[in-house]
């Protein structure tokens, strides 16, 4: 390898080190730095430093970090640590090691060692990998700081729900039916001759979405985050109704309409009197079916139940209310945070009793499962009329 090609390789590796340390260095800056080295004396370390600083450093607050990386990378022979002089010959293990050419592999190995006392170089490649790590981390194992980051990511999520064809007719140039009222109105202007044939079709609207979340003691690690999940959906879609239940059913739709997410969640939590209490899914669904189903399940609503399936009440009542609820809604989806575990099986009485009446059984334990849920809701089909077959995922 020629000296020029070796120098270019080191320039690329040096710029890569700067990027991995969190500095913004583009490909154009790398090229400009290589061109600048052709105009200076390469034997002068000071000139090389100032050329690199001028071409690659764009923020003054990163000066100390830049200088540390430069000194670590462009280290000349005279800067190698010198051992104390000895009269006798050195043993092989005491002889100073020859400096190997710097490569990315040696940099990664060096980065794993204790930090330089001069300054600790933080690898900020984690700024994007942290988000990827949070995508797959279970909500129940997250720290307070991670939950705050998850809350922000939830706010950025955009939701879509399948559409339905209503009975109402609206003007549509591509419609199959004539809009007789407009045709007659137009014909009256031209002596009874219908010169313009206006067409119409059925209006398309979003299906209503009903959310029911279990906030009992067994769901305590997920309950607070589920309210933020409800908030995200409520502010992304229209016609969303939100309920929580433990031993009783509580409607929190109004509280989640507030614009401030923290205040909305606090108001919703304050409305619930059975937070982290017992679990009576069957009795709660019975109260929902009797008091709210006729109001919120009209027009082909999609119902999402979020629960781990632990039931302390009567299992027969749960079966009865699940059967009723399935017949009243367009699609019944059960989201279980425990389903994210590979060893999970729905063997508890409540979950086993409810499962035959569920159209979709999905996990909801991390951001990846929420992203999969967004795709699932959007891919349900636009004008489905027949109930799909249940497939446990």
Secondary structure, 3 states (H helix, E strand, C coil): CCHHHHHHHHHHHHHHHHHHCCCCCCHHHHHHHHHHHCCCCCCCHHHHHHHHHHHHCCCHHHHHHHHHHHHHHCCCHHHCCCCCCCCCCCCHHHCCCCCCCCCHHHHHHHHCCCCCCCCCCCCCCHHHHHHHHHHHCCHHHCCHHHHHHHHHHHHCCCCCCCEEEEEEEEECCCCCEECHHHHHHHHHHCCCCCCCCCEEEEEEEECCEEEEEECCHHHHHHHHHHHHHHHHHHCCCCCEEEEEECCCEEECCCHHHCCCHHHHHHHHHHHCCCCCCCCCHHHHHHHHHHHCHHHHCCCCCEEEEECCCCCCCCHHHHHHHHHHHHHHCCEEEEEEHHHHCCCCCCCCHHHHHHHCCCCEEEECCCHHHHHHHHHHHHCCCCCCCCCCCCEEC
